[in-house]
């Protein structure tokens, strides 16, 4: 049976009058075709079990502007929202916790709620695509290009916060306990908003030039190092927490994780914590093997849910913070003092370069799975609009009290799996994110998730980031020049990741010049951040090292066979000629002739 998709409507709709639009809305809300349609909903929920027969007919494909039933748009939009949920809530929980600025529980709940709200609003901007008046430029892609809080900023923020506590910028108690530092968080988001101007400016550059300056040879190892660094945080949480209790102090409130007096507190690295995180990890694998399409795209959230159920049944949860949380929340319910922190300007500029290249790659992938062209003027305008929206979202996110946003890649998997690239599903996803964020009891429940459960989930997510970097590297031809650049960049990047304090004692200045101290701190932070170091070195070497002529030939591989001839292949024609003579029974005479041929050669 034919497994090709069923096209429902042309992708480019004709312009409709206001009355026609009104009739379409009424028809969608009052008819079976408009509400439910004839879609096979069982396809989304049918598990992949060994004894069940799988349908050989592919589900229909919904293009960008195809007609789509409202109920189906809501179901697929909810699926998109669930696939984003884990990625959106992870950065605010980590940065507000013991590994960040140690904010109060109600502040962490507010940040999670605000992240969901802002991601819903900014995703609408990307999906809608606005034309800038009297210019050839756009804001947004017009695709299901959803955005979420970026993982990329976590390594920079963690290093910056540690530096802030060490220099006295953030307060510390007499016993060394790190106190809440809203000032430090305000400095992070304020500096992030300022640095977003770089991505906004680069969005008006031709995509071809951007790809030349920041090719996969530069972005691939950078993204891989980001994921590798983040896995450390995920593993620390898996073992009980990434804050003060991770050092297993002999006394004080953090001898147990998350702290002494918390429900089911245990020493860091206890078997109970490891098993709790492992339940999340195994659930993700089982969903991928046996789950239905909707379960596969939401496997991380289902793993989180299973871990929470086990944690609740074994006494790790406390509903005190959930009961105390307000019913609703919105942007600016809580605020933080915005400022610019000099030492993180250079690292955050590197972050926005990475975010820009991630956006270009993700938008290209979205066009591909949406069955739209991936070259030409329209595609270039989508890249330009997407990068500009990404930069503007980064600026607005700081003003909205959350860390920089990035275009999410996991929704491309949802599009490919459900065969739905329709904007209605994207808008439904945004509405669900807004609802989740406004009802702050939901955010309070997420913040109260035990660190071990969160660690089992985030370790998987952070590993996916590293794998994305490896995939980008795999697109690079492994010529001698490219291998040299990767070796030089990754040597220092891996070193700074494995030994993060290697540059801590280089500068010994201890004077009163705070500007000079800030400049030294900025250099130290860059040199102790593996992915920033790798990105700068790879970009520099890619610009100064020219491609060698022989590299363009020697390492090309086509259909699994080396394109370049080796010395042995020069004799192939003679060998075949001699073999034909032997087959014809011309034995001895022909062998002598063959010997003469070899002597002449």
Wavefront OBJ file of the C-alpha trace (Angstrom):
o trace
v 0.000 0.000 0.000
v 1.194 3.524 -0.766
v 2.715 5.134 2.312
v 3.029 8.595 0.838
v 1.350 11.442 2.706
v -2.094 12.725 1.868
v -1.930 16.380 0.871
v -5.045 18.164 1.991
v -4.792 21.662 0.546
v -2.287 23.822 -1.322
v 0.281 25.424 0.937
v -0.197 28.978 -0.321
v -3.738 30.165 0.431
v -5.551 32.828 -1.514
v -6.288 36.103 0.252
v -9.756 36.157 1.806
v -12.049 39.051 2.543
v -13.150 39.831 6.080
v -16.565 38.256 5.491
v -14.998 35.088 4.085
v -12.808 34.834 7.168
v -15.853 35.210 9.379
v -17.690 32.456 7.517
v -14.633 30.187 7.843
v -14.568 30.716 11.620
v -18.292 29.954 11.940
v -17.911 26.845 9.766
v -14.962 25.646 11.848
v -16.895 26.012 15.096
v -20.254 24.619 13.976
v -19.488 21.709 11.638
v -18.023 18.264 12.220
v -15.432 18.828 9.525
v -14.303 22.045 11.210
v -14.250 20.680 14.752
v -13.138 17.045 14.433
v -12.559 16.211 10.760
v -11.814 12.657 9.665
v -8.334 12.339 11.204
v -7.339 8.989 12.707
v -6.821 10.111 16.300
v -5.972 6.560 17.359
v -2.713 6.940 15.393
v -1.395 9.377 18.020
v -2.174 7.144 20.993
v -1.542 3.625 19.645
v 1.521 2.155 21.414
v 4.247 0.279 19.572
v 3.912 -3.116 21.283
v 5.452 -6.292 19.804
v 2.112 -8.136 19.404
v 0.249 -5.213 17.817
v 0.109 -4.730 14.063
v 1.278 -1.370 12.815
v -0.588 0.503 10.106
v 1.361 0.744 6.872
v -0.495 3.829 5.712
v 1.060 7.124 6.709
v -0.986 9.753 8.525
v -2.029 12.780 6.443
v 0.406 15.670 6.300
v -0.882 19.099 7.324
v 1.035 21.852 5.562
v 1.639 25.357 6.815
v -1.724 26.756 5.729
v -3.812 23.613 5.249
v -7.312 23.268 6.617
v -7.122 21.619 10.040
v -9.860 20.612 12.537
v -9.853 22.633 15.778
v -9.779 19.600 18.077
v -6.820 18.121 16.215
v -4.969 21.466 16.372
v -5.562 21.549 20.139
v -4.340 17.957 20.631
v -1.191 18.452 18.554
v -0.585 21.868 20.123
v -0.740 20.282 23.572
v 1.785 17.714 22.361
v 4.129 20.513 21.277
v 3.696 22.220 24.658
v 4.521 19.020 26.550
v 7.621 18.428 24.420
v 8.823 21.944 25.354
v 7.879 21.841 29.033
v 10.984 20.173 30.436
v 13.329 22.446 28.480
v 11.512 25.612 29.551
v 11.382 24.920 33.294
v 14.914 23.544 33.721
v 17.020 26.771 33.427
v 14.986 28.859 35.913
v 14.905 26.017 38.437
v 18.694 25.523 38.207
v 19.605 29.228 38.237
v 17.254 30.066 41.104
v 18.417 27.083 43.188
v 21.514 26.289 45.214
v 23.637 26.048 42.069
v 22.608 29.597 41.131
v 21.599 32.628 43.203
v 19.739 30.767 46.001
v 16.465 32.650 45.568
v 13.500 32.046 47.843
v 10.990 29.366 46.832
v 8.341 31.924 45.843
v 10.863 33.672 43.567
v 11.733 30.378 41.881
v 8.020 29.665 41.369
v 7.584 33.098 39.808
v 10.491 32.521 37.397
v 9.060 29.186 36.234
v 5.612 30.741 35.678
v 7.088 33.723 33.847
v 9.258 31.483 31.654
v 6.166 29.608 30.460
v 4.252 32.849 29.806
v 7.075 34.635 27.981
v 7.916 31.567 25.881
v 4.266 31.359 24.817
v 4.153 35.042 23.837
v 7.510 35.059 22.037
v 6.662 31.842 20.178
v 3.592 33.609 18.797
v 5.888 36.293 17.369
v 7.996 33.670 15.581
v 4.959 31.812 14.264
v 3.082 34.916 13.059
v 5.906 36.631 11.091
v 5.549 40.427 10.878
v 6.733 42.508 7.940
v 8.735 45.629 8.859
v 7.033 48.547 7.131
v 8.745 49.890 3.985
v 11.633 47.437 4.234
v 12.530 43.964 2.920
v 12.888 42.638 6.469
v 10.647 40.513 8.676
v 10.269 39.578 12.346
v 9.576 35.862 12.772
v 9.690 32.807 10.521
v 6.008 32.095 9.897
v 6.663 28.444 10.863
v 6.175 26.413 14.047
v 9.416 27.908 15.374
v 8.803 27.848 19.110
v 11.185 29.360 21.645
v 12.193 28.427 25.174
v 14.679 29.416 27.859
v 18.166 28.586 26.636
v 20.441 25.995 28.222
v 23.432 27.815 26.737
v 23.397 30.511 29.403
v 23.544 28.055 32.337
v 27.347 27.416 32.294
v 28.042 31.159 31.979
v 25.578 32.049 34.734
v 26.861 29.353 37.093
v 30.444 30.559 36.698
v 29.403 34.194 37.031
v 27.380 33.569 40.190
v 30.283 31.690 41.769
v 32.510 34.648 40.931
v 29.953 37.089 42.379
v 29.878 35.245 45.691
v 33.670 35.002 45.760
v 34.166 38.753 45.151
v 31.443 39.894 47.555
v 29.050 41.077 44.839
v 26.561 38.578 46.297
v 26.183 38.158 50.081
v 27.534 35.228 52.075
v 26.750 34.321 55.693
v 29.447 34.135 58.379
v 29.533 30.326 58.112
v 30.054 30.508 54.327
v 26.437 29.807 53.346
v 25.470 31.590 50.141
v 22.521 33.914 50.733
v 19.840 34.878 48.164
v 21.245 37.258 45.549
v 18.508 38.929 43.467
v 21.086 41.587 42.576
v 23.205 38.960 40.837
v 20.220 37.616 38.911
v 19.286 41.157 37.854
v 22.840 41.679 36.600
v 22.583 38.498 34.517
v 19.324 39.399 32.769
v 20.296 43.062 32.374
v 23.598 42.178 30.717
v 21.806 39.581 28.593
v 19.387 42.184 27.249
v 22.293 44.455 26.317
v 24.281 41.707 24.593
v 21.238 40.709 22.516
v 21.955 43.778 20.364
v 24.718 41.726 18.709
v 22.279 39.115 17.410
v 19.818 41.834 16.359
v 22.555 43.547 14.334
v 23.753 40.281 12.774
v 20.193 39.445 11.666
v 20.492 42.096 8.943
v 23.571 40.349 7.527
v 23.192 37.968 4.610
v 22.781 34.351 5.816
v 25.562 33.192 3.478
v 28.049 35.551 5.131
v 26.984 34.396 8.591
v 27.474 30.771 7.608
v 30.922 31.632 6.268
v 32.007 33.303 9.517
v 30.260 30.780 11.788
v 30.252 27.478 9.872
v 29.480 24.062 11.435
v 33.207 23.741 12.103
v 32.785 26.530 14.692
v 29.278 25.918 16.020
v 29.490 22.107 16.229
v 32.232 21.787 18.863
v 30.816 24.793 20.717
v 27.379 23.207 21.089
v 28.940 19.855 22.017
v 30.985 21.480 24.814
v 27.859 23.232 26.132
v 26.102 19.884 26.486
v 29.135 18.214 28.073
v 29.432 20.996 30.655
v 25.707 20.846 31.443
v 25.808 17.084 32.052
v 27.907 17.817 35.156
v 25.010 19.818 36.600
v 22.526 17.099 35.667
v 24.608 14.373 37.312
v 25.058 16.412 40.491
v 21.295 16.826 40.747
v 20.791 13.130 40.011
v 22.940 12.303 43.044
v 20.955 14.659 45.292
v 21.660 18.270 44.383
v 24.146 20.669 42.793
v 24.356 23.116 45.689
v 26.220 23.143 48.984
v 25.210 19.577 49.901
v 27.142 18.185 46.893
v 30.397 18.610 48.825
v 29.066 16.431 51.689
v 30.053 18.855 54.481
v 30.600 17.348 57.944
v 28.405 19.930 59.682
v 25.824 22.586 58.993
v 22.410 22.641 57.311
v 23.663 20.967 54.117
v 25.032 17.721 55.506
v 21.933 16.191 53.883
v 20.346 16.967 50.509
v 18.509 19.164 49.772
v 18.966 20.372 53.387
v 18.578 19.122 56.918
v 14.890 18.932 57.847
v 13.614 18.542 54.263
v 11.333 15.575 53.474
v 13.342 12.352 53.101
v 16.710 14.172 53.272
v 19.723 11.946 52.578
v 23.481 12.382 52.094
v 24.552 13.350 48.586
v 25.106 10.301 46.380
v 22.801 7.982 48.331
v 21.490 4.919 46.520
v 17.921 6.160 46.951
v 18.691 9.309 44.954
v 20.453 7.334 42.224
v 17.511 4.932 41.932
v 14.976 7.768 41.824
v 16.765 9.462 38.950
v 17.242 6.119 37.207
v 13.459 5.570 37.207
v 13.103 8.730 35.111
v 15.859 7.683 32.717
v 14.468 4.180 32.188
v 10.946 5.528 31.606
v 12.257 7.765 28.814
v 13.865 4.741 27.135
v 10.716 2.598 27.494
v 8.547 5.355 25.998
v 10.860 5.537 22.995
v 10.713 1.771 22.484
v 7.067 0.982 23.158
v 5.287 4.349 23.208
v 2.749 5.796 20.812
v 3.716 8.828 18.675
v 2.441 11.253 21.290
v 4.282 9.359 24.051
v 7.555 9.409 22.120
v 7.503 13.168 21.657
v 6.593 13.638 25.348
v 8.882 10.909 26.696
v 10.907 13.315 28.854
v 7.772 14.715 30.503
v 6.375 11.208 31.072
v 9.684 10.196 32.658
v 9.435 13.232 34.912
v 5.858 12.277 35.810
v 6.818 8.690 36.720
v 9.698 9.961 38.855
v 7.379 12.391 40.645
v 4.847 9.615 41.333
v 7.559 7.414 42.862
v 8.969 10.361 44.845
v 5.502 11.251 46.140
v 4.801 7.655 47.179
v 8.107 7.397 49.070
v 7.879 10.712 50.943
v 10.176 13.042 49.015
v 7.483 15.671 48.374
v 6.139 18.436 50.586
v 3.000 20.317 49.549
v 3.739 23.295 51.824
v 5.098 25.500 49.038
v 2.274 24.458 46.683
v -0.362 25.422 49.238
v 1.368 28.737 49.907
v 1.683 29.633 46.224
v -0.791 32.140 44.751
v -3.463 30.910 42.369
v -2.285 33.050 39.454
v 0.858 34.845 38.366
v 2.033 37.028 35.496
v 5.011 39.035 34.255
v 6.437 41.618 36.693
v 4.662 40.243 39.754
v 8.237 40.179 41.075
v 11.124 42.255 39.747
v 14.918 42.271 40.000
v 17.323 45.248 39.885
v 18.675 45.362 36.322
v 22.335 46.205 35.846
v 25.299 45.394 33.620
v 27.964 43.085 35.060
v 31.131 43.649 33.053
v 32.827 40.255 33.452
v 29.987 38.401 31.692
v 29.690 40.693 28.650
v 32.206 38.748 26.533
v 30.818 35.305 27.483
v 27.242 36.421 26.796
v 28.243 37.808 23.388
v 29.554 34.312 22.635
v 26.242 32.908 23.890
v 24.257 35.041 21.438
v 26.485 33.977 18.547
v 25.758 30.360 19.471
v 22.030 31.118 19.790
v 22.037 32.739 16.344
v 23.671 29.738 14.699
v 21.338 27.389 16.561
v 18.405 29.431 15.258
v 19.676 29.185 11.658
v 20.065 25.418 11.967
v 16.714 24.915 13.680
v 14.830 27.098 11.176
v 16.439 25.181 8.311
v 15.355 21.900 9.918
v 11.832 23.264 10.476
v 11.546 24.218 6.802
v 12.752 20.759 5.846
v 10.287 18.800 8.009
v 7.529 21.263 7.024
v 8.223 20.421 3.360
v 9.163 23.961 2.430
v 12.097 25.148 0.358
v 15.476 25.342 2.107
v 17.077 27.746 -0.337
v 16.090 30.853 -2.234
v 14.812 34.305 -1.289
v 11.835 33.137 0.754
v 14.032 30.810 2.798
v 16.615 33.561 3.354
v 13.864 35.898 4.541
v 12.690 33.251 7.010
v 16.257 32.954 8.334
v 16.545 36.744 8.618
v 13.174 37.072 10.342
v 13.864 34.173 12.684
v 17.283 35.481 13.779
v 15.884 38.998 14.278
v 12.999 37.639 16.357
v 15.481 35.517 18.323
v 17.538 38.611 19.150
v 14.493 40.696 20.050
v 13.188 37.862 22.221
v 16.547 37.829 24.018
v 16.221 41.540 24.732
v 12.591 41.299 25.845
v 13.249 38.234 28.003
v 15.581 40.244 30.229
v 12.991 42.998 30.549
v 10.439 40.285 31.358
v 12.761 39.033 34.180
v 13.925 35.764 32.609
v 17.163 34.618 30.983
v 17.747 34.621 27.187
v 15.532 32.519 24.933
v 16.462 30.289 22.017
v 14.661 28.564 19.156
v 13.827 25.020 20.240
v 14.804 22.070 18.053
v 12.782 19.289 19.692
v 9.555 20.513 18.082
v 10.973 19.570 14.691
v 10.775 15.974 15.897
v 7.115 16.493 16.817
v 6.410 17.896 13.331
v 8.118 14.916 11.675
v 6.388 12.418 13.966
v 2.846 13.825 13.731
v 3.225 15.092 10.137
v 1.731 18.419 11.159
v 3.455 21.702 10.259
v 0.270 23.766 10.553
v 0.425 27.114 12.337
v -2.847 26.392 14.145
v -1.084 23.709 16.159
v 1.659 26.229 16.939
v -0.811 28.810 18.222
v -2.549 26.135 20.310
v 0.845 25.264 21.810
v 1.381 28.920 22.783
v -2.049 29.106 24.433
v -1.321 26.007 26.534
v 2.022 27.498 27.636
v 0.256 30.695 28.695
v -2.319 28.736 30.703
v 0.389 26.684 32.426
v 2.279 29.855 33.348
v -0.645 31.934 34.557
v -1.852 29.251 36.983
v 1.099 29.409 39.349
v 0.087 26.340 41.375
v 1.402 24.385 38.388
v 4.758 26.178 38.601
v 4.857 25.583 42.371
v 4.459 21.847 41.799
v 7.307 21.900 39.261
v 9.656 23.775 41.612
v 9.031 21.238 44.391
v 10.249 18.327 42.236
v 13.127 16.533 44.032
v 16.593 17.202 42.619
v 17.188 13.509 41.869
v 14.091 13.357 39.643
v 15.092 16.585 37.926
v 18.645 15.276 37.476
v 17.490 12.085 35.753
v 15.551 14.202 33.269
v 18.103 16.986 32.727
v 20.984 14.559 32.221
v 19.096 13.146 29.237
v 18.252 16.629 27.913
v 21.804 17.916 28.312
v 23.201 14.830 26.609
v 20.860 15.575 23.692
v 22.514 19.004 23.432
v 25.949 17.375 23.218
v 24.700 14.923 20.573
v 23.348 17.868 18.539
v 26.857 19.323 18.529
v 28.321 15.999 17.412
v 25.756 15.826 14.609
v 26.794 19.301 13.436
v 30.452 18.258 13.495
v 29.593 15.175 11.405
v 28.557 17.453 8.516
v 32.098 18.833 8.299
v 34.536 17.163 5.826
v 37.404 15.730 7.875
v 40.221 17.307 5.915
v 43.620 17.811 7.495
v 42.851 21.516 8.049
v 39.501 20.853 9.692
v 40.949 18.142 11.917
v 43.649 20.558 13.034
v 41.110 23.274 13.880
v 38.930 20.814 15.826
v 41.954 19.462 17.688
v 43.218 22.905 18.704
v 39.778 24.194 19.713
v 38.681 21.086 21.601
v 42.029 20.691 23.375
v 41.523 23.879 25.371
v 37.755 23.447 25.507
v 37.935 19.987 27.048
v 40.716 21.114 29.369
v 38.749 24.101 30.691
v 35.666 21.910 31.126
v 37.503 19.179 33.045
v 39.693 21.565 35.100
v 37.526 24.702 35.405
v 39.845 26.527 37.850
v 42.975 26.215 35.684
v 43.038 29.971 34.941
v 41.971 31.154 38.390
v 45.442 32.149 39.658
v 46.869 33.769 36.513
v 46.020 37.366 37.514
v 47.338 38.353 40.946
v 46.293 42.039 40.960
v 44.718 43.011 44.293
v 44.477 46.798 44.014
v 41.597 49.262 44.261
v 40.995 49.659 40.513
v 37.608 47.932 40.213
v 37.510 48.377 36.419
v 40.797 46.509 36.044
v 39.572 43.787 38.414
v 36.384 43.458 36.355
v 38.420 43.186 33.142
v 40.574 40.425 34.634
v 37.456 38.637 35.889
v 35.973 38.737 32.374
v 39.084 37.158 30.870
v 39.158 34.546 33.625
v 35.493 33.684 33.091
v 35.982 33.253 29.336
v 39.078 31.090 29.800
v 37.312 28.917 32.390
v 34.246 28.439 30.153
v 35.102 25.588 27.818
v 32.581 26.254 25.057
v 33.440 29.983 24.838
v 37.128 29.165 24.548
v 36.423 26.532 21.895
v 34.168 28.860 19.908
v 36.658 31.742 19.815
v 39.606 29.528 18.855
v 37.663 27.650 16.167
v 36.363 30.893 14.659
v 39.828 32.486 14.628
v 41.578 29.476 13.089
v 38.813 28.998 10.516
v 39.382 32.551 9.289
v 43.190 32.505 9.221
v 43.928 28.954 8.015
v 43.332 28.516 4.293
v 42.017 25.302 2.784
v 44.806 23.216 1.271
v 44.352 22.052 -2.323
v 44.965 18.375 -1.602
v 42.424 18.456 1.248
v 39.659 19.080 -1.231
v 40.380 15.764 -2.964
v 41.903 13.278 -0.546
v 39.112 13.069 2.034
v 36.055 13.205 -0.207
v 33.893 10.089 0.204
v 31.152 9.196 -2.243
v 28.914 6.159 -1.771
v 31.343 4.640 0.709
v 34.255 4.590 -1.805
v 37.193 7.000 -1.727
v 36.976 9.368 -4.655
v 40.726 9.884 -4.874
v 42.785 7.224 -6.631
v 45.452 5.397 -4.697
v 48.680 4.052 -6.169
v 47.281 0.514 -6.278
v 44.319 1.562 -8.406
v 46.602 2.629 -11.257
v 47.136 -1.086 -12.013
v 43.417 -1.999 -11.999
v 43.021 -2.042 -15.799
v 46.110 -4.254 -16.258
v 44.952 -6.668 -13.538
v 41.521 -7.049 -15.148
v 43.059 -7.601 -18.583
v 45.342 -10.318 -17.222
v 42.447 -12.011 -15.395
v 40.400 -12.200 -18.617
v 43.327 -13.878 -20.365
v 43.621 -16.491 -17.621
v 39.891 -17.229 -17.849
v 40.196 -17.856 -21.574
v 42.747 -20.591 -20.885
v 45.750 -18.841 -22.269
v 47.640 -19.795 -19.107
v 51.377 -19.867 -19.563
v 51.752 -17.689 -22.629
v 49.506 -15.025 -21.175
v 51.303 -15.080 -17.825
v 54.568 -14.456 -19.643
v 52.940 -11.613 -21.521
v 51.644 -10.316 -18.225
v 55.175 -10.456 -16.839
v 56.438 -8.481 -19.819
v 53.683 -5.930 -19.222
v 54.746 -5.573 -15.621
v 58.381 -5.069 -16.638
v 57.392 -2.391 -19.153
v 55.272 -0.718 -16.476
l 1 2 3 4 5 6 7 8 9 10 11 12 13 14 15 16 17 18 19 20 21 22 23 24 25 26 27 28 29 30 31 32 33 34 35 36 37 38 39 40 41 42 43 44 45 46 47 48 49 50 51 52 53 54 55 56 57 58 59 60 61 62 63 64 65 66 67 68 69 70 71 72 73 74 75 76 77 78 79 80 81 82 83 84 85 86 87 88 89 90 91 92 93 94 95 96 97 98 99 100 101 102 103 104 105 106 107 108 109 110 111 112 113 114 115 116 117 118 119 120 121 122 123 124 125 126 127 128 129 130 131 132 133 134 135 136 137 138 139 140 141 142 143 144 145 146 147 148 149 150 151 152 153 154 155 156 157 158 159 160 161 162 163 164 165 166 167 168 169 170 171 172 173 174 175 176 177 178 179 180 181 182 183 184 185 186 187 188 189 190 191 192 193 194 195 196 197 198 199 200 201 202 203 204 205 206 207 208 209 210 211 212 213 214 215 216 217 218 219 220 221 222 223 224 225 226 227 228 229 230 231 232 233 234 235 236 237 238 239 240 241 242 243 244 245 246 247 248 249 250 251 252 253 254 255 256 257 258 259 260 261 262 263 264 265 266 267 268 269 270 271 272 273 274 275 276 277 278 279 280 281 282 283 284 285 286 287 288 289 290 291 292 293 294 295 296 297 298 299 300 301 302 303 304 305 306 307 308 309 310 311 312 313 314 315 316 317 318 319 320 321 322 323 324 325 326 327 328 329 330 331 332 333 334 335 336 337 338 339 340 341 342 343 344 345 346 347 348 349 350 351 352 353 354 355 356 357 358 359 360 361 362 363 364 365 366 367 368 369 370 371 372 373 374 375 376 377 378 379 380 381 382 383 384 385 386 387 388 389 390 391 392 393 394 395 396 397 398 399 400 401 402 403 404 405 406 407 408 409 410 411 412 413 414 415 416 417 418 419 420 421 422 423 424 425 426 427 428 429 430 431 432 433 434 435 436 437 438 439 440 441 442 443 444 445 446 447 448 449 450 451 452 453 454 455 456 457 458 459 460 461 462 463 464 465 466 467 468 469 470 471 472 473 474 475 476 477 478 479 480 481 482 483 484 485 486 487 488 489 490 491 492 493 494 495 496 497 498 499 500 501 502 503 504 505 506 507 508 509 510 511 512 513 514 515 516 517 518 519 520 521 522 523 524 525 526 527 528 529 530 531 532 533 534 535 536 537 538 539 540 541 542 543 544 545 546 547 548 549 550 551 552 553 554 555 556 557 558 559 560 561 562 563 564 565 566 567 568 569 570 571 572 573 574 575 576 577 578 579 580 581 582 583 584 585 586 587 588 589 590 591 592 593 594 595 596 597 598 599 600 601
